Amino acid sequence: MNELDFSGRQVLVVGGSSGIGNGIAQAFRARRARVTVCGTRESAADYSPDEGSLLDGLEYFQLDVSNAQAIEAFQPSFTKLDVLVLAQGAVIYRRGEFEMDGFRKVVEVNLMSLMACATKFHAMLSAGKGALIIVSSTAAYHSTMGNPAYNASKTGAVGLTRTLGEAWAGDGIRVNGIAPGLVDTKMTKATTANPKRLEGALERIPLKRLGTPVDMAGAALFLASPLSSYIIGQTIVVDGGLIL
């Protein structure tokens, strides 16, 4: 028996159009799952290849997770769901999160939409004894001075993972999370595209390299598989040792 064979399983990755979410989606697809991804743009063709591979075996839907009504109205093509990965994320730089409009926008995407998506698919996950995986951040474990909304929302995501893990275990749903460290995606370009910042960041990472979406996907596959059948409410830190 191969515990990492997802043949016949339906996976939905919200925020799966690029970055960490896309890496996770591709990993499930490579293990024969049927994978649907949601992103903000109208079609998969609106994403460039360097953002993420969407045209190769993934079903794509547009979904604006900052709009609670859009989440409620979302009609997927499937009627069963085995794995739900919530990888949506937003951040505003240059102190934009210190303005209340910016703070609300980030919290809406990074925290409010997690609960909206989780409850939207609760019945499907329960019917299939499925797994819910919430992608937060190592920012939940330390200060991020310029980004109060990002930090508060990711800290909230870890708490939500714990609480839903306990609340929904009786429904047959295993809820766990992943806290990525510094991963090379478009959201982290403020650091990775700045040589001085990148050098400083790498000095703080014991493995001396950035994380990749593939690194995050390994944790997601584990948490969705029978290998983690006795784990609930936990957030696995995947950061190369950054916050040690």
JOWOMO-V295346 format. One record per backbone hydrogen bond with DSSP energy under -1.0 kcal/mol. NH is the residue of the N-H (numbers start at 1). CO is the residue of the C=O. If there is no record, write none. Layout:
# JOWOMO-V295346
NH CO
NH CO
This chain:
# JOWOMO-V295346
5 2
6 31
9 6
11 34
12 83
13 36
14 85
15 38
16 13
16 38
19 51
22 18
23 19
24 20
25 21
26 22
27 23
28 24
29 25
30 26
32 29
33 28
34 9
36 11
37 59
38 13
39 61
46 43
47 44
51 48
52 48
57 55
59 35
61 37
63 39
65 63
67 64
71 67
72 68
73 69
82 10
83 10
84 131
85 12
86 133
87 14
96 93
98 95
99 96
103 99
104 100
105 101
106 102
107 103
108 104
109 105
110 106
111 107
112 107
113 108
115 111
116 112
117 113
118 114
119 115
120 116
121 117
125 121
126 122
127 123
128 124
129 126
130 125
131 82
132 174
133 84
134 176
135 86
136 178
138 180
140 137
141 138
147 144
151 147
152 148
153 149
154 150
155 151
156 152
157 153
158 154
159 155
160 156
161 157
162 158
163 159
164 160
165 161
166 162
167 163
168 164
171 168
172 169
173 168
174 130
176 132
177 234
178 134
179 236
181 238
184 211
185 183
188 185
191 188
192 188
193 189
194 191
198 194
199 195
200 196
201 197
202 198
203 199
207 240
208 205
211 182
216 212
217 213
218 214
220 216
221 217
222 218
223 219
224 220
228 225
229 226
231 228
233 175
236 177
238 179
242 239
244 241
